[in-house]
Amino acid sequence: QDVAEDRAMLALDKQLKLNEASKKQMIFDLEKSCREFGLQNLSKEQSNTYDLNDPQRLRKAEPMRRGDDDPRCGASSMLKFGGEDLMKAERKRQQQKQQVMFIEQQKFEKEMLIEENGDQKYIQETKEMIALRDEMEANEQNLRKELQQSQQAVNLERAAERAKQQQDLTEQEALLDAAELYHHGNDPFLNEHTDSLNPNGRVRRAEFKGSTRNERLEGRRVLEAQAEEQSMKKYQDQVEDFRFQTLQEAARRQLILQEREKSRSRRAMAEAVAKENLQMKAEKIEQTKKINELYTNKFSDDFWAQFGTTTR
């Protein structure tokens, strides 16, 4: 059953890998077609505004006029540009025709020379050229053969050197392996043959193999004593903290009582001052009233009756 499940898992994994590969290939094909479509139909040369950014715009532009009979030029378009060459096409055609005539004349002269000298001279020159070519090819083959032989000798020498170096390296590695095996078999540290105690009876740290039962019991006793000591110290610290908190609370209450007594004293003093101020205010008002009555003249009927009783 496990084998069948493993085979089914392998088949499923293989199918998933095939699906993934086909998916990647499909994505690659789509991207490739998009790139090709972009290169063919979305280039900057095919855009509607390419003429604004074309570096060859001036060269591709139509000239101001194509001759004296250009219909775009009216009666007032009397133009003659510097460097204008309206006969360029005709002159180029005439130059090509003249070049053809020169070539035909040269071919005719060569044929006349061959007829005058005869075929023997041409055959002799041909044989000399062939012999010279054969000699050059033979020299080239000899030179190539010598170079190949020298290269072969160099290659054989290098191969022998590499074989010797490989042999020396193999022998050196064999010696190093033997030395390592001897070290592993006879080293006191690796084989744990050294003494674990110094001459003075102390344990060597590098050779320490672990503590004994008595040492572990002693260590446990020491740890328990330390734990008990720490517990007592913690209890004493708690008692001291509680005593300090009690004293701190008593001091806080005493300070609160003092602040309340000060507040009552200030309030009583303020009330007494206010009462005294009110009394002084009433006395001042009464005194002011008496002074106003003292220095204020009252006009009675007798004061007005004294006027108009006599004449001068």
C-alpha positions as CSV (number, residue, x, y, z in Angstrom):
1,Q,0.0,0.0,0.0
2,D,2.8,2.4,0.8
3,V,4.5,1.7,-2.5
4,A,1.3,2.4,-4.4
5,E,0.8,5.7,-2.5
6,D,4.4,6.6,-3.3
7,R,3.9,5.9,-6.9
8,A,0.7,7.9,-6.9
9,M,2.5,10.8,-5.3
10,L,5.3,10.6,-7.8
11,A,2.9,10.5,-10.7
12,L,1.0,13.5,-9.2
13,D,4.2,15.4,-8.7
14,K,5.3,14.7,-12.2
15,Q,1.9,15.9,-13.6
16,L,2.1,19.0,-11.5
17,K,5.6,19.7,-12.8
18,L,4.3,19.2,-16.4
19,N,1.4,21.6,-15.8
20,E,3.8,24.2,-14.3
21,A,6.2,23.8,-17.3
22,S,3.3,24.2,-19.8
23,K,2.0,27.2,-17.8
24,K,5.5,28.8,-17.9
25,Q,5.8,28.1,-21.6
26,M,2.3,29.6,-22.3
27,I,3.2,32.7,-20.4
28,F,6.6,32.9,-22.2
29,D,4.8,32.6,-25.6
30,L,2.3,35.2,-24.7
31,E,5.0,37.6,-23.6
32,K,7.0,36.9,-26.7
33,S,4.0,37.6,-28.9
34,C,3.3,40.8,-27.0
35,R,6.9,41.9,-27.5
36,E,6.9,41.0,-31.2
37,F,3.6,42.9,-31.7
38,G,5.1,45.9,-29.9
39,L,8.2,45.8,-32.0
40,Q,6.2,45.5,-35.3
41,N,3.2,47.9,-34.6
42,L,4.1,50.0,-31.6
43,S,7.5,51.4,-32.6
44,K,8.2,55.1,-32.3
45,E,8.6,55.4,-36.1
46,Q,5.0,54.3,-36.6
47,S,3.5,56.9,-34.1
48,N,1.5,59.8,-35.4
49,T,3.8,62.4,-33.9
50,Y,7.1,60.8,-34.9
51,D,7.8,63.6,-37.4
52,L,8.2,66.0,-34.4
53,N,11.0,63.9,-32.9
54,D,12.6,62.5,-36.1
55,P,16.3,63.6,-36.2
56,Q,16.2,63.2,-40.0
57,R,13.2,65.4,-40.3
58,L,14.9,68.2,-42.3
59,R,16.5,65.7,-44.7
60,K,13.2,63.9,-45.3
61,A,11.3,67.2,-45.7
62,E,10.2,68.3,-49.1
63,P,12.3,71.1,-50.6
64,M,11.0,74.6,-50.8
65,R,10.8,74.2,-54.6
66,R,11.5,71.5,-57.2
67,G,12.5,73.8,-60.0
68,D,11.4,76.8,-61.9
69,D,8.1,75.1,-63.0
70,D,7.1,74.1,-59.4
71,P,3.3,74.8,-59.2
72,R,3.7,75.7,-55.5
73,C,5.7,78.8,-56.5
74,G,3.6,81.6,-57.8
75,A,4.6,84.8,-59.7
76,S,6.1,86.3,-56.6
77,S,8.1,83.2,-55.7
78,M,11.4,84.1,-57.3
79,L,13.8,81.9,-55.2
80,K,17.4,80.8,-55.8
81,F,19.0,79.1,-52.8
82,G,22.8,78.9,-52.2
83,G,24.0,75.4,-53.0
84,E,20.8,74.5,-54.8
85,D,21.4,71.6,-57.3
86,L,18.3,71.0,-59.3
87,M,20.2,69.0,-62.0
88,K,21.6,66.4,-59.6
89,A,19.5,63.5,-60.9
90,E,20.4,64.3,-64.5
91,R,24.1,64.8,-63.7
92,K,24.1,61.5,-61.8
93,R,22.5,59.6,-64.7
94,Q,25.1,61.1,-67.1
95,Q,28.0,60.1,-64.7
96,Q,26.7,56.5,-64.5
97,K,26.4,56.3,-68.3
98,Q,30.0,57.7,-68.7
99,Q,31.2,55.1,-66.1
100,V,29.7,52.3,-68.1
101,M,31.4,53.6,-71.2
102,F,34.8,53.7,-69.4
103,I,34.4,50.0,-68.3
104,E,33.5,48.9,-71.8
105,Q,36.5,50.7,-73.2
106,Q,38.8,49.0,-70.7
107,K,37.4,45.6,-71.5
108,F,37.9,46.2,-75.3
109,E,41.5,47.3,-74.7
110,K,42.2,44.1,-72.7
111,E,40.8,41.9,-75.4
112,M,42.9,43.7,-78.0
113,L,46.1,43.1,-75.9
114,I,45.3,39.4,-75.5
115,E,44.8,39.1,-79.3
116,E,48.1,40.9,-80.0
117,N,50.3,38.7,-77.5
118,G,48.6,35.5,-78.4
119,D,47.4,32.6,-76.2
120,Q,51.0,31.1,-75.6
121,K,52.0,34.0,-73.4
122,Y,48.7,33.8,-71.4
123,I,49.2,30.0,-71.0
124,Q,52.8,30.5,-69.8
125,E,51.8,33.1,-67.3
126,T,49.0,30.9,-66.1
127,K,51.4,27.9,-65.6
128,E,53.8,30.1,-63.7
129,M,51.0,31.4,-61.4
130,I,49.8,27.8,-60.8
131,A,53.4,26.6,-60.0
132,L,53.9,29.6,-57.6
133,R,50.6,28.8,-55.9
134,D,51.5,25.1,-55.5
135,E,54.9,26.0,-54.0
136,M,53.2,28.4,-51.6
137,E,50.7,25.7,-50.6
138,A,53.5,23.1,-50.1
139,N,55.5,25.5,-47.9
140,E,52.4,26.3,-45.9
141,Q,51.6,22.6,-45.4
142,N,55.2,21.9,-44.2
143,L,55.0,24.9,-41.9
144,R,51.7,23.8,-40.5
145,K,53.0,20.3,-40.0
146,E,56.1,21.5,-38.1
147,L,53.9,23.7,-35.9
148,Q,51.6,20.8,-35.2
149,Q,54.5,18.6,-34.3
150,S,56.0,21.2,-32.0
151,Q,52.5,21.7,-30.4
152,Q,52.1,18.0,-29.9
153,A,55.5,17.8,-28.2
154,V,54.6,20.6,-25.9
155,N,51.2,19.0,-25.1
156,L,52.9,15.6,-24.3
157,E,55.4,17.4,-22.1
158,R,52.7,19.2,-20.2
159,A,50.7,16.0,-19.9
160,A,53.7,14.3,-18.4
161,E,54.3,17.2,-16.0
162,R,50.6,17.1,-14.9
163,A,50.8,13.3,-14.4
164,K,53.9,13.7,-12.2
165,Q,52.3,16.5,-10.2
166,Q,49.2,14.4,-9.7
167,Q,51.3,11.4,-8.6
168,D,53.3,13.6,-6.1
169,L,50.0,15.1,-4.8
170,T,48.5,11.6,-4.3
171,E,51.6,10.4,-2.5
172,Q,51.6,13.5,-0.3
173,E,47.9,13.1,0.6
174,A,48.6,9.4,1.4
175,L,51.4,10.4,3.8
176,L,49.1,13.1,5.4
177,D,46.3,10.5,5.8
178,A,48.6,8.0,7.4
179,A,49.9,10.7,9.8
180,E,46.4,11.7,10.7
181,L,45.4,8.1,11.3
182,Y,48.5,7.5,13.5
183,H,47.6,10.7,15.5
184,H,44.0,9.5,16.0
185,G,45.1,6.1,17.2
186,N,47.9,7.3,19.6
187,D,46.8,10.8,20.8
188,P,46.2,10.7,24.6
189,F,43.6,13.4,24.4
190,L,41.5,11.7,21.7
191,N,41.8,8.3,23.4
192,E,41.4,9.7,27.0
193,H,44.5,8.1,28.4
194,T,45.8,11.1,30.3
195,D,45.7,11.4,34.1
196,S,42.8,13.6,35.3
197,L,44.7,14.8,38.5
198,N,47.7,17.1,38.8
199,P,50.7,16.2,41.1
200,N,49.3,18.5,43.8
201,G,46.0,16.5,43.8
202,R,43.9,19.2,42.0
203,V,41.7,18.2,39.1
204,R,42.8,19.1,35.6
205,R,40.0,21.0,34.0
206,A,40.7,19.6,30.5
207,E,40.5,16.0,31.9
208,F,37.5,16.5,34.2
209,K,35.0,13.7,33.6
210,G,32.3,14.8,36.1
211,S,31.7,15.1,39.8
212,T,31.3,12.2,42.3
213,R,28.2,11.4,44.3
214,N,29.6,12.9,47.5
215,E,30.5,16.1,45.6
216,R,27.0,16.3,44.2
217,L,25.5,15.8,47.7
218,E,27.8,18.5,49.1
219,G,26.8,20.8,46.3
220,R,23.1,20.1,47.0
221,R,23.7,20.8,50.7
222,V,25.4,24.1,49.9
223,L,22.6,25.1,47.5
224,E,19.9,24.3,50.2
225,A,21.8,26.3,52.8
226,Q,22.0,29.2,50.3
227,A,18.3,28.9,49.5
228,E,17.5,28.9,53.2
229,E,19.7,31.9,53.8
230,Q,18.1,33.8,50.9
231,S,14.6,32.9,52.3
232,M,15.6,34.3,55.7
233,K,17.1,37.4,54.1
234,K,13.9,37.9,52.0
235,Y,11.8,37.5,55.2
236,Q,13.9,40.1,57.0
237,D,13.7,42.4,54.1
238,Q,9.9,42.1,54.1
239,V,9.8,42.8,57.9
240,E,12.0,45.8,57.4
241,D,9.8,47.0,54.5
242,F,6.7,46.6,56.6
243,R,8.2,48.6,59.5
244,F,9.4,51.3,57.2
245,Q,5.9,51.5,55.5
246,T,4.3,51.7,59.0
247,L,6.6,54.6,60.0
248,Q,6.0,56.2,56.7
249,E,2.2,56.0,57.2
250,A,2.4,57.4,60.7
251,A,4.5,60.3,59.5
252,R,2.1,60.9,56.7
253,R,-0.9,61.0,59.1
254,Q,1.0,63.4,61.4
255,L,1.8,65.7,58.5
256,I,-1.9,65.6,57.4
257,L,-2.9,66.5,61.0
258,Q,-0.4,69.4,61.1
259,E,-1.7,70.6,57.7
260,R,-5.3,70.5,58.9
261,E,-4.4,72.4,62.1
262,K,-2.5,75.1,60.0
263,S,-5.6,75.3,57.8
264,R,-7.9,75.9,60.8
265,S,-5.5,78.5,62.3
266,R,-5.3,80.3,58.9
267,R,-9.1,80.2,58.5
268,A,-9.7,81.5,62.1
269,M,-7.1,84.3,61.6
270,A,-8.8,85.2,58.3
271,E,-12.2,85.4,60.0
272,A,-10.8,87.6,62.8
273,V,-9.2,89.9,60.3
274,A,-12.4,90.1,58.2
275,K,-14.4,90.9,61.3
276,E,-12.0,93.6,62.4
277,N,-12.0,95.0,58.9
278,L,-15.8,95.2,58.9
279,Q,-15.8,96.9,62.3
280,M,-13.2,99.4,61.2
281,K,-15.2,100.0,58.0
282,A,-18.4,100.7,60.1
283,E,-16.5,103.1,62.4
284,K,-15.0,104.9,59.4
285,I,-18.4,105.3,57.8
286,E,-19.8,106.7,61.1
287,Q,-16.9,109.1,61.5
288,T,-17.3,110.3,57.9
289,K,-20.9,110.9,58.5
290,K,-20.3,113.0,61.6
291,I,-17.6,115.1,59.8
292,N,-20.0,115.7,56.9
293,E,-22.7,116.8,59.3
294,L,-20.2,119.1,61.2
295,Y,-18.9,120.9,58.1
296,T,-22.2,121.1,56.1
297,N,-24.2,124.5,56.3
298,K,-28.0,124.2,56.6
299,F,-30.1,127.0,55.2
300,S,-33.1,127.7,57.6
301,D,-36.0,130.2,57.3
302,D,-34.2,132.6,59.6
303,F,-31.2,132.7,57.2
304,W,-33.5,133.7,54.3
305,A,-35.6,136.1,56.4
306,Q,-32.7,138.5,57.1
307,F,-32.4,139.5,53.5
308,G,-34.6,142.4,52.2
309,T,-35.5,144.0,55.5
310,T,-33.5,147.2,55.2
311,T,-32.4,149.7,52.5
312,R,-29.4,151.9,52.1
